[in-house]
Amino acid sequence: MTTTLISGANKGLGYETARRLIGEGHTVWIGARDETRGRAAADALGARFVQLDVTDDTSVDAAVTTLTEAGGLDVLINNAGIAGPYVDALDQTAADAERVFGTNVIGIVRLTRAFAPLLSASDAPTIVNVTSGLGSFGAVHDSSRIESTIIAPLYTASKSAVTMLTVQYAKALPEFRINAADPGYTATDLNGHSGPQSVTEGTDAVVELATRNGSGPTGTFIDRSGVAPF
């Protein structure tokens, strides 16, 4: 039985990923900052709940202990992320940057470091980092793509960092399968439900990477159509 932890999984893409992976036979842990919402999501799906704030070392360490005592971990999905303020570029502050990067980038560093020893005990240690085409030079310079029309310096830069972190961790941990997934423009709270894709479509790449059972390449960046430009 594959055991999977998803950060930020009480709603949106994380919740749908959990639902689909449970359908694939995974034992899924819903990681969420808010205990009430997280437990409700886990109960609705038939998942397990662990309190998890990716910006807090104490919370993450406690989650590691919980999963260790429960039997281990095979797949870590770094899904938690925030958009930051919806203001003009020059109105975004250093404090805003610290908050966005603290969740979207440093959170991945924190969870990867904390859970790597537990994952190492798995026969197929897997990490999936949820990134975005908005962090892709290829996408944002392609006038045929929606990504080229959006100006959001902090969020987009954080997602570029996520994709490069994925490559670097993949090189550093060759025994793992570590890949990045771009959900695409999906209707979620993050964009006011403006995206044309459903959450099911938006989780295709994440689920694909999470169900490879240790096979396939590492250090790649994919969307639901396959390898994506970076």
PyRosetta script that sets phi, psi and omega in degrees:
from pyrosetta import init, pose_from_sequence

init()
pose = pose_from_sequence("MTTTLISGANKGLGYETARRLIGEGHTVWIGARDETRGRAAADALGARFVQLDVTDDTSVDAAVTTLTEAGGLDVLINNAGIAGPYVDALDQTAADAERVFGTNVIGIVRLTRAFAPLLSASDAPTIVNVTSGLGSFGAVHDSSRIESTIIAPLYTASKSAVTMLTVQYAKALPEFRINAADPGYTATDLNGHSGPQSVTEGTDAVVELATRNGSGPTGTFIDRSGVAPF")
pose.set_psi(1, 129.1)
pose.set_omega(1, 179.4)
pose.set_phi(2, -85.8)
pose.set_psi(2, 130.3)
pose.set_omega(2, 178.3)
pose.set_phi(3, -106.8)
pose.set_psi(3, 128.7)
pose.set_omega(3, -173.9)
pose.set_phi(4, -127.8)
pose.set_psi(4, 136.0)
pose.set_omega(4, 173.2)
pose.set_phi(5, -112.4)
pose.set_psi(5, 130.7)
pose.set_omega(5, 178.8)
pose.set_phi(6, -120.9)
pose.set_psi(6, 120.6)
pose.set_omega(6, 176.4)
pose.set_phi(7, -80.8)
pose.set_psi(7, 149.3)
pose.set_omega(7, 179.8)
pose.set_phi(8, 59.3)
pose.set_psi(8, 45.5)
pose.set_omega(8, -168.3)
pose.set_phi(9, -106.6)
pose.set_psi(9, 13.3)
pose.set_omega(9, -177.9)
pose.set_phi(10, -82.3)
pose.set_psi(10, -6.3)
pose.set_omega(10, 178.8)
pose.set_phi(11, -158.8)
pose.set_psi(11, 173.9)
pose.set_omega(11, 171.3)
pose.set_phi(12, 58.8)
pose.set_psi(12, -138.0)
pose.set_omega(12, -176.5)
pose.set_phi(13, -62.8)
pose.set_psi(13, -38.1)
pose.set_omega(13, 179.7)
pose.set_phi(14, -63.7)
pose.set_psi(14, -43.4)
pose.set_omega(14, 179.6)
pose.set_phi(15, -64.0)
pose.set_psi(15, -44.4)
pose.set_omega(15, -179.9)
pose.set_phi(16, -67.5)
pose.set_psi(16, -37.6)
pose.set_omega(16, 175.3)
pose.set_phi(17, -60.4)
pose.set_psi(17, -43.9)
pose.set_omega(17, 178.2)
pose.set_phi(18, -59.8)
pose.set_psi(18, -46.2)
pose.set_omega(18, -179.1)
pose.set_phi(19, -58.9)
pose.set_psi(19, -44.8)
pose.set_omega(19, -177.0)
pose.set_phi(20, -70.2)
pose.set_psi(20, -38.9)
pose.set_omega(20, -179.3)
pose.set_phi(21, -71.2)
pose.set_psi(21, -33.0)
pose.set_omega(21, 172.5)
pose.set_phi(22, -60.3)
pose.set_psi(22, -39.9)
pose.set_omega(22, 176.5)
pose.set_phi(23, -64.2)
pose.set_psi(23, -23.8)
pose.set_omega(23, 177.3)
pose.set_phi(24, -87.1)
pose.set_psi(24, -0.2)
pose.set_omega(24, 177.5)
pose.set_phi(25, 97.6)
pose.set_psi(25, 5.4)
pose.set_omega(25, 178.5)
pose.set_phi(26, -75.5)
pose.set_psi(26, 147.2)
pose.set_omega(26, 163.4)
pose.set_phi(27, -86.4)
pose.set_psi(27, 116.7)
pose.set_omega(27, -171.9)
pose.set_phi(28, -111.3)
pose.set_psi(28, 131.9)
pose.set_omega(28, 172.0)
pose.set_phi(29, -100.7)
pose.set_psi(29, 123.2)
pose.set_omega(29, 174.0)
pose.set_phi(30, -84.7)
pose.set_psi(30, 113.4)
pose.set_omega(30, 174.6)
pose.set_phi(31, -96.5)
pose.set_psi(31, 126.5)
pose.set_omega(31, -178.5)
pose.set_phi(32, -151.7)
pose.set_psi(32, 147.0)
pose.set_omega(32, 177.5)
pose.set_phi(33, -68.0)
pose.set_psi(33, -44.4)
pose.set_omega(33, -174.9)
pose.set_phi(34, -87.1)
pose.set_psi(34, 116.4)
pose.set_omega(34, -175.3)
pose.set_phi(35, -64.8)
pose.set_psi(35, -41.4)
pose.set_omega(35, -177.9)
pose.set_phi(36, -62.3)
pose.set_psi(36, -48.8)
pose.set_omega(36, -179.8)
pose.set_phi(37, -68.2)
pose.set_psi(37, -39.7)
pose.set_omega(37, -179.3)
pose.set_phi(38, -64.6)
pose.set_psi(38, -44.8)
pose.set_omega(38, 179.2)
pose.set_phi(39, -65.3)
pose.set_psi(39, -39.0)
pose.set_omega(39, 179.0)
pose.set_phi(40, -62.4)
pose.set_psi(40, -42.2)
pose.set_omega(40, 178.7)
pose.set_phi(41, -64.5)
pose.set_psi(41, -45.0)
pose.set_omega(41, 179.9)
pose.set_phi(42, -62.4)
pose.set_psi(42, -42.8)
pose.set_omega(42, 179.8)
pose.set_phi(43, -63.2)
pose.set_psi(43, -40.1)
pose.set_omega(43, -178.9)
pose.set_phi(44, -65.6)
pose.set_psi(44, -31.9)
pose.set_omega(44, -175.5)
pose.set_phi(45, -95.6)
pose.set_psi(45, -17.5)
pose.set_omega(45, -171.4)
pose.set_phi(46, 81.0)
pose.set_psi(46, 30.7)
pose.set_omega(46, 178.3)
pose.set_phi(47, -102.7)
pose.set_psi(47, -177.6)
pose.set_omega(47, 173.3)
pose.set_phi(48, -106.8)
pose.set_psi(48, 156.6)
pose.set_omega(48, -179.1)
pose.set_phi(49, -117.4)
pose.set_psi(49, 139.1)
pose.set_omega(49, 170.1)
pose.set_phi(50, -137.6)
pose.set_psi(50, 130.7)
pose.set_omega(50, 177.2)
pose.set_phi(51, -66.6)
pose.set_psi(51, 129.6)
pose.set_omega(51, -174.1)
pose.set_phi(52, -151.5)
pose.set_psi(52, 110.6)
pose.set_omega(52, 172.8)
pose.set_phi(53, -109.7)
pose.set_psi(53, 109.6)
pose.set_omega(53, -172.8)
pose.set_phi(54, -68.2)
pose.set_psi(54, -10.3)
pose.set_omega(54, 179.0)
pose.set_phi(55, -95.9)
pose.set_psi(55, 4.2)
pose.set_omega(55, -172.9)
pose.set_phi(56, -128.1)
pose.set_psi(56, 118.6)
pose.set_omega(56, -177.8)
pose.set_phi(57, -60.8)
pose.set_psi(57, -41.1)
pose.set_omega(57, -177.8)
pose.set_phi(58, -63.0)
pose.set_psi(58, -43.3)
pose.set_omega(58, 178.4)
pose.set_phi(59, -62.3)
pose.set_psi(59, -45.2)
pose.set_omega(59, -178.9)
pose.set_phi(60, -65.6)
pose.set_psi(60, -43.8)
pose.set_omega(60, 179.1)
pose.set_phi(61, -61.2)
pose.set_psi(61, -39.6)
pose.set_omega(61, 178.2)
pose.set_phi(62, -64.6)
pose.set_psi(62, -38.4)
pose.set_omega(62, 178.2)
pose.set_phi(63, -64.9)
pose.set_psi(63, -39.2)
pose.set_omega(63, 176.6)
pose.set_phi(64, -59.9)
pose.set_psi(64, -44.6)
pose.set_omega(64, 178.9)
pose.set_phi(65, -60.9)
pose.set_psi(65, -44.2)
pose.set_omega(65, -179.8)
pose.set_phi(66, -60.0)
pose.set_psi(66, -47.1)
pose.set_omega(66, -178.1)
pose.set_phi(67, -72.0)
pose.set_psi(67, -32.6)
pose.set_omega(67, 176.3)
pose.set_phi(68, -62.7)
pose.set_psi(68, -46.5)
pose.set_omega(68, -179.9)
pose.set_phi(69, -67.3)
pose.set_psi(69, -26.2)
pose.set_omega(69, -179.0)
pose.set_phi(70, -83.8)
pose.set_psi(70, -10.8)
pose.set_omega(70, 175.0)
pose.set_phi(71, 127.9)
pose.set_psi(71, -7.5)
pose.set_omega(71, 174.8)
pose.set_phi(72, 123.6)
pose.set_psi(72, -172.4)
pose.set_omega(72, -175.7)
pose.set_phi(73, -151.2)
pose.set_psi(73, 137.8)
pose.set_omega(73, 177.7)
pose.set_phi(74, -111.1)
pose.set_psi(74, -37.4)
pose.set_omega(74, -174.8)
pose.set_phi(75, -131.1)
pose.set_psi(75, 127.4)
pose.set_omega(75, 172.9)
pose.set_phi(76, -111.4)
pose.set_psi(76, 122.6)
pose.set_omega(76, 177.0)
pose.set_phi(77, -111.2)
pose.set_psi(77, 109.3)
pose.set_omega(77, 178.7)
pose.set_phi(78, -84.1)
pose.set_psi(78, 90.1)
pose.set_omega(78, -174.7)
pose.set_phi(79, -105.1)
pose.set_psi(79, -25.7)
pose.set_omega(79, -175.1)
pose.set_phi(80, -58.1)
pose.set_psi(80, 133.3)
pose.set_omega(80, 178.9)
pose.set_phi(81, -165.2)
pose.set_psi(81, 155.7)
pose.set_omega(81, 177.1)
pose.set_phi(82, -128.9)
pose.set_psi(82, 155.0)
pose.set_omega(82, -178.6)
pose.set_phi(83, -85.7)
pose.set_psi(83, -29.1)
pose.set_omega(83, -172.5)
pose.set_phi(84, 86.4)
pose.set_psi(84, -177.7)
pose.set_omega(84, -174.9)
pose.set_phi(85, -71.0)
pose.set_psi(85, 141.5)
pose.set_omega(85, 176.2)
pose.set_phi(86, -91.4)
pose.set_psi(86, 75.3)
pose.set_omega(86, -178.5)
pose.set_phi(87, -134.8)
pose.set_psi(87, 170.1)
pose.set_omega(87, 178.1)
pose.set_phi(88, -59.7)
pose.set_psi(88, 153.4)
pose.set_omega(88, -175.0)
pose.set_phi(89, -53.0)
pose.set_psi(89, -45.0)
pose.set_omega(89, -176.6)
pose.set_phi(90, -78.3)
pose.set_psi(90, -5.9)
pose.set_omega(90, 174.1)
pose.set_phi(91, -93.1)
pose.set_psi(91, -5.4)
pose.set_omega(91, 175.6)
pose.set_phi(92, -80.5)
pose.set_psi(92, 130.3)
pose.set_omega(92, -171.0)
pose.set_phi(93, -103.0)
pose.set_psi(93, 170.6)
pose.set_omega(93, 175.3)
pose.set_phi(94, -61.5)
pose.set_psi(94, -37.8)
pose.set_omega(94, 177.3)
pose.set_phi(95, -63.1)
pose.set_psi(95, -38.7)
pose.set_omega(95, 175.8)
pose.set_phi(96, -61.3)
pose.set_psi(96, -43.0)
pose.set_omega(96, -179.9)
pose.set_phi(97, -62.4)
pose.set_psi(97, -42.0)
pose.set_omega(97, 179.0)
pose.set_phi(98, -61.5)
pose.set_psi(98, -37.8)
pose.set_omega(98, -179.0)
pose.set_phi(99, -71.1)
pose.set_psi(99, -45.0)
pose.set_omega(99, -179.4)
pose.set_phi(100, -65.9)
pose.set_psi(100, -49.2)
pose.set_omega(100, -179.7)
pose.set_phi(101, -69.0)
pose.set_psi(101, -30.5)
pose.set_omega(101, 178.7)
pose.set_phi(102, -61.0)
pose.set_psi(102, -38.5)
pose.set_omega(102, 178.0)
pose.set_phi(103, -84.8)
pose.set_psi(103, -53.3)
pose.set_omega(103, -169.1)
pose.set_phi(104, -74.3)
pose.set_psi(104, -30.6)
pose.set_omega(104, -174.8)
pose.set_phi(105, -114.5)
pose.set_psi(105, -58.1)
pose.set_omega(105, -177.9)
pose.set_phi(106, -64.0)
pose.set_psi(106, -32.6)
pose.set_omega(106, 175.6)
pose.set_phi(107, -58.2)
pose.set_psi(107, -39.0)
pose.set_omega(107, 178.3)
pose.set_phi(108, -68.6)
pose.set_psi(108, -41.3)
pose.set_omega(108, 176.3)
pose.set_phi(109, -59.0)
pose.set_psi(109, -45.5)
pose.set_omega(109, -178.1)
pose.set_phi(110, -62.2)
pose.set_psi(110, -47.4)
pose.set_omega(110, -177.7)
pose.set_phi(111, -70.9)
pose.set_psi(111, -38.6)
pose.set_omega(111, -179.9)
pose.set_phi(112, -63.0)
pose.set_psi(112, -46.6)
pose.set_omega(112, 179.2)
pose.set_phi(113, -63.2)
pose.set_psi(113, -43.3)
pose.set_omega(113, -175.0)
pose.set_phi(114, -69.7)
pose.set_psi(114, -39.8)
pose.set_omega(114, -174.0)
pose.set_phi(115, -94.6)
pose.set_psi(115, -8.2)
pose.set_omega(115, -178.0)
pose.set_phi(116, -57.0)
pose.set_psi(116, -43.5)
pose.set_omega(116, 178.6)
pose.set_phi(117, -61.5)
pose.set_psi(117, -38.2)
pose.set_omega(117, 179.1)
pose.set_phi(118, -69.3)
pose.set_psi(118, -42.5)
pose.set_omega(118, 177.5)
pose.set_phi(119, -63.0)
pose.set_psi(119, -33.9)
pose.set_omega(119, -177.8)
pose.set_phi(120, -61.0)
pose.set_psi(120, -24.0)
pose.set_omega(120, 178.9)
pose.set_phi(121, -78.9)
pose.set_psi(121, -9.6)
pose.set_omega(121, 179.4)
pose.set_phi(122, -79.4)
pose.set_psi(122, 153.5)
pose.set_omega(122, 174.4)
pose.set_phi(123, -74.6)
pose.set_psi(123, -19.2)
pose.set_omega(123, -178.0)
pose.set_phi(124, -142.9)
pose.set_psi(124, 66.9)
pose.set_omega(124, -176.5)
pose.set_phi(125, -64.9)
pose.set_psi(125, 127.1)
pose.set_omega(125, -172.5)
pose.set_phi(126, -134.9)
pose.set_psi(126, 135.2)
pose.set_omega(126, 171.8)
pose.set_phi(127, -126.2)
pose.set_psi(127, 129.8)
pose.set_omega(127, 175.3)
pose.set_phi(128, -117.5)
pose.set_psi(128, 120.8)
pose.set_omega(128, 177.6)
pose.set_phi(129, -102.3)
pose.set_psi(129, 122.0)
pose.set_omega(129, 179.3)
pose.set_phi(130, -82.7)
pose.set_psi(130, 112.2)
pose.set_omega(130, -177.9)
pose.set_phi(131, -112.7)
pose.set_psi(131, -148.6)
pose.set_omega(131, -179.2)
pose.set_phi(132, -161.1)
pose.set_psi(132, 146.8)
pose.set_omega(132, 172.0)
pose.set_phi(133, -62.5)
pose.set_psi(133, -19.3)
pose.set_omega(133, 176.8)
pose.set_phi(134, -66.8)
pose.set_psi(134, -14.4)
pose.set_omega(134, 175.4)
pose.set_phi(135, -98.5)
pose.set_psi(135, 8.7)
pose.set_omega(135, -177.4)
pose.set_phi(136, -100.5)
pose.set_psi(136, 123.7)
pose.set_omega(136, 176.0)
pose.set_phi(137, -58.6)
pose.set_psi(137, -41.0)
pose.set_omega(137, -179.4)
pose.set_phi(138, -60.8)
pose.set_psi(138, -41.3)
pose.set_omega(138, -178.0)
pose.set_phi(139, -74.4)
pose.set_psi(139, -43.8)
pose.set_omega(139, -174.3)
pose.set_phi(140, -74.6)
pose.set_psi(140, -14.6)
pose.set_omega(140, 175.6)
pose.set_phi(141, -100.0)
pose.set_psi(141, 3.9)
pose.set_omega(141, -180.0)
pose.set_phi(142, -99.2)
pose.set_psi(142, 107.2)
pose.set_omega(142, -173.7)
pose.set_phi(143, -65.4)
pose.set_psi(143, -12.8)
pose.set_omega(143, 178.2)
pose.set_phi(144, -83.6)
pose.set_psi(144, -7.5)
pose.set_omega(144, -176.3)
pose.set_phi(145, -108.0)
pose.set_psi(145, 146.7)
pose.set_omega(145, -179.4)
pose.set_phi(146, -61.0)
pose.set_psi(146, -29.2)
pose.set_omega(146, -179.3)
pose.set_phi(147, -59.1)
pose.set_psi(147, -28.7)
pose.set_omega(147, -177.2)
pose.set_phi(148, -72.7)
pose.set_psi(148, -11.1)
pose.set_omega(148, -176.0)
pose.set_phi(149, -100.2)
pose.set_psi(149, -3.0)
pose.set_omega(149, -172.3)
pose.set_phi(150, -106.5)
pose.set_psi(150, 131.4)
pose.set_omega(150, 176.2)
pose.set_phi(151, -113.6)
pose.set_psi(151, 111.2)
pose.set_omega(151, -178.9)
pose.set_phi(152, -153.7)
pose.set_psi(152, 76.4)
pose.set_omega(152, -169.6)
pose.set_phi(153, -52.4)
pose.set_psi(153, -44.7)
pose.set_omega(153, -173.3)
pose.set_phi(154, -72.6)
pose.set_psi(154, -48.2)
pose.set_omega(154, -178.9)
pose.set_phi(155, -62.9)
pose.set_psi(155, -47.6)
pose.set_omega(155, -177.0)
pose.set_phi(156, -64.5)
pose.set_psi(156, -41.3)
pose.set_omega(156, 178.2)
pose.set_phi(157, -64.7)
pose.set_psi(157, -37.5)
pose.set_omega(157, 179.1)
pose.set_phi(158, -64.5)
pose.set_psi(158, -36.3)
pose.set_omega(158, -179.2)
pose.set_phi(159, -74.8)
pose.set_psi(159, -30.9)
pose.set_omega(159, 170.8)
pose.set_phi(160, -60.8)
pose.set_psi(160, -41.6)
pose.set_omega(160, 178.9)
pose.set_phi(161, -64.0)
pose.set_psi(161, -39.3)
pose.set_omega(161, 178.7)
pose.set_phi(162, -60.2)
pose.set_psi(162, -44.0)
pose.set_omega(162, -178.2)
pose.set_phi(163, -65.8)
pose.set_psi(163, -41.6)
pose.set_omega(163, 178.3)
pose.set_phi(164, -70.4)
pose.set_psi(164, -35.7)
pose.set_omega(164, 173.3)
pose.set_phi(165, -56.8)
pose.set_psi(165, -41.1)
pose.set_omega(165, 179.8)
pose.set_phi(166, -58.8)
pose.set_psi(166, -46.8)
pose.set_omega(166, 179.9)
pose.set_phi(167, -62.0)
pose.set_psi(167, -44.8)
pose.set_omega(167, -176.4)
pose.set_phi(168, -68.5)
pose.set_psi(168, -41.4)
pose.set_omega(168, 176.9)
pose.set_phi(169, -65.4)
pose.set_psi(169, -36.6)
pose.set_omega(169, 178.5)
pose.set_phi(170, -62.5)
pose.set_psi(170, -38.6)
pose.set_omega(170, 177.4)
pose.set_phi(171, -69.6)
pose.set_psi(171, -38.5)
pose.set_omega(171, -176.4)
pose.set_phi(172, -75.1)
pose.set_psi(172, -27.5)
pose.set_omega(172, -175.6)
pose.set_phi(173, -125.7)
pose.set_psi(173, 70.0)
pose.set_omega(173, -174.0)
pose.set_phi(174, -65.1)
pose.set_psi(174, -17.9)
pose.set_omega(174, 178.1)
pose.set_phi(175, -78.5)
pose.set_psi(175, -12.4)
pose.set_omega(175, 175.6)
pose.set_phi(176, -91.8)
pose.set_psi(176, 162.2)
pose.set_omega(176, 164.6)
pose.set_phi(177, -108.1)
pose.set_psi(177, 111.8)
pose.set_omega(177, -176.0)
pose.set_phi(178, -125.6)
pose.set_psi(178, 114.8)
pose.set_omega(178, -175.9)
pose.set_phi(179, -138.3)
pose.set_psi(179, 162.0)
pose.set_omega(179, -179.2)
pose.set_phi(180, -113.5)
pose.set_psi(180, 140.1)
pose.set_omega(180, -178.7)
pose.set_phi(181, -120.6)
pose.set_psi(181, 130.3)
pose.set_omega(181, 173.0)
pose.set_phi(182, -98.9)
pose.set_psi(182, 113.0)
pose.set_omega(182, 179.7)
pose.set_phi(183, -66.4)
pose.set_psi(183, -25.3)
pose.set_omega(183, -171.9)
pose.set_phi(184, 86.8)
pose.set_psi(184, -179.5)
pose.set_omega(184, -174.9)
pose.set_phi(185, -78.1)
pose.set_psi(185, 92.7)
pose.set_omega(185, -171.9)
pose.set_phi(186, -111.8)
pose.set_psi(186, 142.2)
pose.set_omega(186, -179.7)
pose.set_phi(187, -70.7)
pose.set_psi(187, 105.6)
pose.set_omega(187, 177.2)
pose.set_phi(188, -141.9)
pose.set_psi(188, 174.7)
pose.set_omega(188, 176.3)
pose.set_phi(189, -59.9)
pose.set_psi(189, -28.6)
pose.set_omega(189, -175.9)
pose.set_phi(190, -60.3)
pose.set_psi(190, -32.9)
pose.set_omega(190, -178.4)
pose.set_phi(191, -119.4)
pose.set_psi(191, 22.5)
pose.set_omega(191, -179.9)
pose.set_phi(192, 65.7)
pose.set_psi(192, 27.9)
pose.set_omega(192, 179.9)
pose.set_phi(193, 58.1)
pose.set_psi(193, 36.2)
pose.set_omega(193, -178.9)
pose.set_phi(194, -92.5)
pose.set_psi(194, -12.6)
pose.set_omega(194, -176.8)
pose.set_phi(195, -69.6)
pose.set_psi(195, 147.6)
pose.set_omega(195, -178.8)
pose.set_phi(196, -78.7)
pose.set_psi(196, -17.6)
pose.set_omega(196, -179.6)
pose.set_phi(197, -86.7)
pose.set_psi(197, 149.6)
pose.set_omega(197, 171.8)
pose.set_phi(198, -78.0)
pose.set_psi(198, 164.1)
pose.set_omega(198, 177.8)
pose.set_phi(199, -65.9)
pose.set_psi(199, -27.5)
pose.set_omega(199, 176.5)
pose.set_phi(200, -65.4)
pose.set_psi(200, -46.5)
pose.set_omega(200, 176.0)
pose.set_phi(201, -61.9)
pose.set_psi(201, -39.6)
pose.set_omega(201, -177.7)
pose.set_phi(202, -67.7)
pose.set_psi(202, -19.6)
pose.set_omega(202, 179.7)
pose.set_phi(203, -99.4)
pose.set_psi(203, 2.6)
pose.set_omega(203, -177.8)
pose.set_phi(204, -56.2)
pose.set_psi(204, -47.5)
pose.set_omega(204, -176.9)
pose.set_phi(205, -68.9)
pose.set_psi(205, -38.1)
pose.set_omega(205, -179.9)
pose.set_phi(206, -63.8)
pose.set_psi(206, -48.0)
pose.set_omega(206, -179.6)
pose.set_phi(207, -64.2)
pose.set_psi(207, -39.8)
pose.set_omega(207, 177.6)
pose.set_phi(208, -56.6)
pose.set_psi(208, -47.6)
pose.set_omega(208, -178.1)
pose.set_phi(209, -70.1)
pose.set_psi(209, -32.6)
pose.set_omega(209, -176.8)
pose.set_phi(210, -78.2)
pose.set_psi(210, -11.0)
pose.set_omega(210, -175.3)
pose.set_phi(211, -116.9)
pose.set_psi(211, 19.9)
pose.set_omega(211, 179.4)
pose.set_phi(212, -82.6)
pose.set_psi(212, -9.9)
pose.set_omega(212, 175.4)
pose.set_phi(213, 55.6)
pose.set_psi(213, 41.8)
pose.set_omega(213, 175.1)
pose.set_phi(214, 85.3)
pose.set_psi(214, -0.1)
pose.set_omega(214, 179.5)
pose.set_phi(215, -97.8)
pose.set_psi(215, 172.7)
pose.set_omega(215, 175.6)
pose.set_phi(216, 86.8)
pose.set_psi(216, 177.7)
pose.set_omega(216, -176.3)
pose.set_phi(217, -74.9)
pose.set_psi(217, 168.9)
pose.set_omega(217, 174.8)
pose.set_phi(218, -128.9)
pose.set_psi(218, 155.0)
pose.set_omega(218, 179.7)
pose.set_phi(219, 77.2)
pose.set_psi(219, 25.2)
pose.set_omega(219, -178.7)
pose.set_phi(220, -105.7)
pose.set_psi(220, 166.5)
pose.set_omega(220, -179.3)
pose.set_phi(221, -127.7)
pose.set_psi(221, 113.5)
pose.set_omega(221, -176.0)
pose.set_phi(222, -127.3)
pose.set_psi(222, 158.9)
pose.set_omega(222, 166.5)
pose.set_phi(223, -122.9)
pose.set_psi(223, -169.9)
pose.set_omega(223, -174.5)
pose.set_phi(224, -68.9)
pose.set_psi(224, -9.7)
pose.set_omega(224, 178.1)
pose.set_phi(225, -97.9)
pose.set_psi(225, -9.7)
pose.set_omega(225, -178.6)
pose.set_phi(226, 131.1)
pose.set_psi(226, -154.4)
pose.set_omega(226, 180.0)
pose.set_phi(227, -61.4)
pose.set_psi(227, 131.0)
pose.set_omega(227, -175.1)
pose.set_phi(228, -103.7)
pose.set_psi(228, 156.6)
pose.set_omega(228, 178.0)
pose.set_phi(229, -72.4)
pose.set_psi(229, 145.5)
pose.set_omega(229, 175.7)
pose.set_phi(230, -134.3)
pose.dump_pdb("model.pdb")
